[in-house]
């Protein structure tokens, strides 16, 4: 057994992580998955066609639309878990192609914890929780069963300049994608998720505590090639537990949607 990881070290790792999650979530909120915004703005449509496109856009349940504004907090949190969670679970399950060998390495847990941490930040935002300290405490509680002191999580004696620099490094691919392509690509999101996962490797022992799938998901994950399927469904199952724990923690700590 290695030396126990301190709360201070957990916070030092999670604060830049949380800062880096913000631009990733902003990019996902601003994404135009059906090309509707681009079509309405760029194409030369007649008035009737443009109205149909804009009507379709407002009816799509994605951040920034009228339909999104009409959703309650559980529906919005569910969108992050079920829609974006499918993407992050798929990206996380790729190491499962290696079966048992990949499961012996911390890669799976690092990517899985990064995905779960990212979605926890998204859920926190729907509850009106935007400060770094509270999001750090939420991630530590839900994923690692840690009750972090609010003052410590809030950055007591922290070097915020260094945290900003680390967050910028973690999101370099995201920034470059927006600069060169004008949008964020799936490849950029995957690369950023990988960097976020690597940033958690110094707390590997804690990553093993995160919510996972059921025993049969893990058993299937040990089989080469088809292990990816087991890992995918395991990650999806784990995200449901993450959502439940997050809601309970936010309510217990008197965080309400605003």
N, C-alpha and C positions, 0 to 999 in steps of 0.2 A: 504494500500500500504506500502511495506517495504521500507527501505532506498535504494536509488539507488546504484547499484553496480559500483564501480569505475573502470576506465581503468586499474589502477595498480593491482587491484584484478583479473581482467580478465587475465592480463598478467601472474600473479603469478600462476594461475591455468593452463593456456595454455602452458607455456614453458616446464614443465615436461611432459605434455601430448604429445606435439610435439616430444620431445626426445624419449618417449616411442613408438611412432608410427614407428620410423625408423626400429627397429628390427622386428616389425610385417610385415612391407612392405618387408623387406629383405627376411623374411621367405616365404612370398607369391611369391616373384620373383623366389626364389630357388626351389619352390615346383615342383614336377614332377607328375602332375595330371594323366597322362596316363601310368606311370611306364616305359616310354621309356628309360630314362637315365639309370635307374637301370637295365633294361633288357639288354641294349647294353653293359654295363660294367660287369655284373655279370654272365649272361647266356653264356653257351658254344655254340655259334651260328656259323654256317659255314659262309664263307665270303659273300655269296649272301644274307643270311638272315640278317646278321649284317648290310649290306649296306641298305637293305630295312628299317630296324628299324631306322638307322641314317637319311635316307632320310625323313622318316615320322617325325622324331623329328625336323629336320630343317624346315619342312613345317608347323609345328604347330605354331600358332600365340600366343606365350607366351614369357615373358621376357627371354632374353638370347639366342634366336634362330635367325637364319638368317632371317626368315620370320618377326620376330619382328623388326629387324634392318631395314627392307625395309618399315615398316609402317611409315606414317607421324604422326605428333604430335596429330592430332585430332583422328586418329585411335587408338593410344596408350592410350590416355586419355579415349576414348570410351571403350576400353577393361577393364580398371579399373572400370568404372561406370557400364558397362553392365555385365561383367563376375564376378568380385569380388563383385560388388554391389548386385548381386543376393544373394550371401552368407550372406553379412552383413544385407541386408533387411530381409532375412529369420530369422536370429538370433534376429534382433530387433523386429520382429513381434510376437515373442513368448508370451510376456506379453498380447497381444491382445486376447489370449484365455480366459482371464478374463473379456472381454468386457468393459462395462462402469466403473467397479470398477478399473481395471488396468489403464484406461485412467485418473482417478482422481489422480493417483500417478505420481511422476516425473520419474518413471522407463522408460517409453516409450521414453520420451524426452531425458533422459540421454543416453540411448543406441543409439537412433537415432542420436543425436549430435555426439556421439563418432564415429559411423560409418561414418557419413558425414565428420567429422574432419580427420579421417584416410584416406579417399579417397581424400580429399583435399590435404593432404601431398603427396599422390601418384601423383596426377595431377601436383602439384608444381614441383616434381622431373622431370617430363617429360618436363617441361618448363625450366629446368636447375636451379630451385630455391631450394637450399639445406640448406641455413642458417635458424636457428631456428627463428630468429626475423621476417623474411619475411613470414615464414609459419604461425606464430602467427597472424600477421597482416591480412593475407589472410583469415584465419579461422574466425577471429573477424569480418571482413568486410562481408564475405559471409553469415555466420550464424547469426550474431548478429547486423549487420548494424552498426558496430563500426569502426571509423577511428582512429586507434591507432598510437600514436607518434612512429616513427621508433626507436628512441633512447631508449624509454621505452620498446618496444617489443624486442629490441636487447639485453636486459639484463643489462641495466644501474643499477649498484649497486646490481645486482642479485647474489645469492649464488649458483654458478654453481655446486658445490659439492653436495649441498642439492638437487638440481634439478636432478642430475645424480642418487642419491640414490633413489629418488621418482620414477624416470623412471625405475630403476631396480626392484623396488617393484611391479610396475604395470605390468611388463613383467615376473614375476617369473614363472608363469605356462608355458609360451612359452619357457623359458630357460630350465626348468625341462624336458619338452617334448623332446627337442632336445638332452639333456644330456642322458636321459634314453632310448629313442626310436630311436634316430638318425634322427628324423624328427619332424616336427610340425604337430600335429593332429588338426582336426576340433574342438575337445573338448578344446584343448589348446587355439585356436584362440577365441572360444566362451568365455572361462574364462577370457582371456585377454581383450576382448571387454567389458565384464561386469565390470572389474576393471577400464578400461578407462572411462566407463560411470559413475561409482561411483565417480571418481575423479572430475567430472564436477558438482556434486550435490550442491556445494556451490554457483553456479551461476544459480540456477534453473530458476529464472525469465528471464534470458537471453536465456535459452534453448527454451523457448516457442516461440521465434522469428524465429527459424530456418525454412527453407523451408519444407513444408509438402505436402501431397497429396491434391486432390480436395475435395470439401465438401462431395461428396458421398462416398469417401474413409473413411472419418472421421465418417460419419453416420454409415457405415457398421462396423466400428471398435468398435462401442458401443454395438454391439450384441455379447453375449457370444459365445465362440467357433469359429463361423464364423468370429468373429472380427479379428482374426489373418490374414485372407485373405485380409480384408479391409486394415489392417495396412501394410501388405506386399506390396500391390499395391500402397498404399499411400507413403511408403518409397521409392519405385522405382520411383514414380513420382517426389518426392522431390529431388532425386539425379539428375534428369535431370535439375532441376532449379539450383542446386548447381553447376553443370558443367558449365552451361551458365554464371552464375554470376562469377565463378572463372575465366573463359576465359576473360570476360570483365574487371575484376579487374587486372589481370596479364598484359593485353594489355595496360590498362590505366596507369599502373605503370611501363611501359617499361621493363617488363620481357619477354625475348624472349628465345625460345628453343636454346640450344647450343649443 
